[in-house]
Structure formats: C-alpha cells, structure tokens
Amino acid sequence: NSKTSVPVKLRQTSPDVWRCEYCSPVTGLHSVNIFFAGKLIPKSPMGVNVAPVSDAKKCRAYGRGLCPTGVRVKDVADFVITTKDAGEGVAEARCIGPGGVNLPVNIKKVDDNTYKCDYVPKNAGKHVVMITYGGKEIPKSPFEVNVGPEKESAIRVFGPGLYGGIVNHPARFTVDTNGETGAL
C-alpha cells in the first residue's frame, strides 16, 4: 500500500489455484509481495525487472552481407544491426540459402546497441536474411542477397551507390582490393 503499488487482478481458476496479473506503468526493479492468509509466502517478495517495450521499427541493419549483389560463395558476408532507442530485446538473424538450406549466422553483441553479424554462403543463388528484434522483423527485413559464384579475384565491390541514386546526393560504394595490385 505505498504510492508506487499497482493493482493486481486475481482470478480463481480452481479451488487451489489463482491467476494473478499486474501491469506496471514504470520500468525498473519491482518488488512483488505475495501474501496468503495474511503472511508472506516462501521466496516472497520477489524482484522482477520490468523492461520497456521493444520497438523493432527503431532498429537498422546495414553491411555487405545484406546488399542485393556483391557477395560470392565462401565470402564472409558481414553486417551490423543497431538497436538504439529500440528498448529491451534480443536481435536474431537467420539466413536461408538456395533450396531452403539454413546457414549459420554468427551474432556478436558489441555493446548495448550494436550487434556484428556474418555468414558464409556455400552455394551461388538467392539467399534471404531475416532479422528480428524482440521477436518482430526490423525495417527492410527480409533482405534478398544474390550470391555470385566463387571467384579467384580478391577484389570486392559493394554498397548502395551500385543500385540507385538520388539527384544531387552522393551515391557511395566501396571497392576493397584485399591486397591486389593495380589502380582504379
């Protein structure tokens, strides 16, 4: 009965079982006190962390591994997921290759708002990368990546400037020579 108490809805589902529900208007650590016959039950109070709702729409993903072209068989196709202002949640990524084959996606949490990810395609053809945050798809997901055949050249080209542009705005792309000699 303090100023921060929230009401609890109780519903008896059988003679010995009660369904309890509360809805906290604030985030943070809450103390859930459970009384029976006027006394605290064992393990009560319980500490419960109430997190903000996750908003997958605030997430972004970018990188070579999500571009429509530019990835070849056996390349490390990397990308980054950012979750700034998206609330609490877990970023997950799946990659489905030709024939519906699931490819492993490595996901490494760099900090509270950044995940570095990669996968290595084994076959040429259409790959679909699906990214979710808090169980919901992020904007632009799923990403279709057309993986090209393995090539002996180490030179890689990728970026949005290879797929379209806007008048009077820079169209950027990257050329990674990976140590090969020559000039652009």
N, C-alpha and C positions, 0 to 999 in steps of 0.2 A: 504493500500500500504506500509506495513512495510516488513522487511526482513522475518518475520515469517508468512506472509499471504500465504494462499493456494488458488489455483484457484477454482472457483465454476462453475459447469456446470449448465446451465439454459435451460429448455425445456418448451415451452408453450404448455399446454395440452388443453386449451380452451381460449377464448378471455380474461377471467379474472383470469385464474389460471396458475401458473408457478410451475414446478417441479424443485427443486434445489438439487444439490448433491456436496459434497466435500469429500476429502479423506486426512486426516491429517497423516503426516509421524511421528508425535511425540505424546506421551501420555501427559496427564495433562489437566488443565483447559484452555479452549479456549473461546475467545470472538467472538460470531457470530453477526456481524453487518448487519442489513438488511435495505437497503435504497429503497425508492420508490419516484420517481420524485426528486431525489437529497437530500431527507430528511430521517432521521431515522424514521422507523415505530414505533408505540407504543410497549413498552416492549423490544425494541432493544437498546443496544446489549443484547444478551442472553448468560449466562455462560453455557458451555457444557463441561462435563468431558469426555475426550477421554481415554479409558482404553486399555491396551494391550490385544491382542487376547488370549483367554483361550486355554490351551492345556491339554485336558483330559488325554493324554498319560503320563503326568508327575505325575498324581495322583496315590496314592496307598491306598489300604484298607486291613485291617487285623483284626483278632479277632475271638473269639469263634463262634460268630454268622454267620461267613462265612465259617467255616470248614465243610467238607463233612459229618462228623458224630460228635457225642458228645453233641448234643443239644437234649433235651427232651421236651415234652409237658409241658407247664407252666414255663419253664426256662426263665430267662431274657437272650436272645441271643444278646450279645453286640459286637460291632465292632467299629473301628476307621477309618476315612477317612483322609488322609493327602494330601494337595494340594500345597506343597512347589514348587515354580518355575512354577506353572501351570497358572499364570496370573489371571485376574479377572474372576469370575464366581460364580455360586451357585451350591453347592453339593446337590443332591437329591437322595433318596433311596426309592425303592418300594420292597415289599415282597409279593409274590403270593404263597399261600398255596395250599394244595390239593383241587381239584375241581375248581381251578381258583379264590379262595377267596382272596381278598386283605386284608392283615394285616397291621395295622398302624405301621409305623416306626417312632420312636422318633429321631429327629436330633437336636443336640445342638452344636452350634458353640462355641468352646473353645477359639480359638484365630484366627489370620488371616489365619493360615494354617492347622487347626485341627478341625474336627467335631467328636463328640462322638455320637454313634447311638445305638439303641436297638429295638428289637421287642420281642413279647411273643407269641410263637406258641400255637395254641389252639387244633390242631389235629396232629397226627403222620402222617408221609409221606413226600413226596418230596416238598420242599419249594424252590423257586427261588428268590434270592435277586439281584435286578438290581440297579447299582449305576451309576449316570451320574454326569458330571461336565460341566457347560456351555452348557447343553443340549446334550452332547456326552458321550457315555459309556466309563468308565475308563478301564484300562487293567484288564483282568481276569473276568470282569463282562460279563454275569450274573454268580452268584455263586449258585451252587446247594447244598442245605443243606438237608440231610435226617434226619428228626426229629424222634427220637425214642419215644416210649410210656412213659407216666409219670411213674416215679419210686420213691419209698419211700426213697431210699438212697440219702443223700445229696452230696455224693461224685461225682465229675465231672472230666472227663479226656478229654483234647483237645490239639491240636497242630499239626504242620506239621510232626513231627517225628513219628506219628502214621500211616502215609500214604505212606512213602517212605523215601529214604535217598540217600546220595552220599558217595562213598568210601572216607575215611579219613576226613570226615566233620561231625561235631556234628549233631545228629538227636535229636531235642528238642521237648518235650511235657510237659504239665502241669497237675498235679494232685491237685485238690482243694478238700480237705476233708470237707470243710464247717463245721468244728467243731466236726466231728465224731471222735471217739477214735479208736486207733489201730496203726499199723506200716506198712510201705511199705516194 
